[in-house]
Amino acid sequence: MRRALLLILTVLCILLIVPMAQSQVGTAAIRVVVDHDFSVGSIHLPAGEYRFSFNTETSRVYIKNVTTGESVSVFTRDIIQNPAPAENKLVFQQDGNELMLHQIWSQQAGHVHDIVHGTEVKELQ
């Protein structure tokens, strides 16, 4: 009886732990110092040090200003390219007077995170 109860508890623990671990799927966060103000969607962010973390399961990138704690998250599309990015790099596009964050090249992930923009961004019109 005790052995059966232990087996049932072990199976239940595995069934609970595996989905929680999978929900944290992502690649290593990267830190980048951005020397100019920029926008992500309709959010304006000041120059500073930022932490970019990724959840590949939900296709989201989380951007956080290390100093102020201000953060934003946006949807991305993964662009798989050969060869994979050799470095971490941010790609900006000029939209009027604003610099829009367009792509995040991640060496750790081995691909490019392309930010899904709304129709307010000129490059998609």
Buried (B, 14 or more C-beta within 10 A) or exposed (E): EEEEEEEEEEEEEEEEEEEEEEEEEBBEEBEBEBEEEBBBBEBEBEEBEBBBBBBBEEBBBBBBBEEEEBBBBBBBEBEEEEEBBEEBBBEBBEBEEBBBBBBBBBBBBEBBBBBBBEEEBEEEE
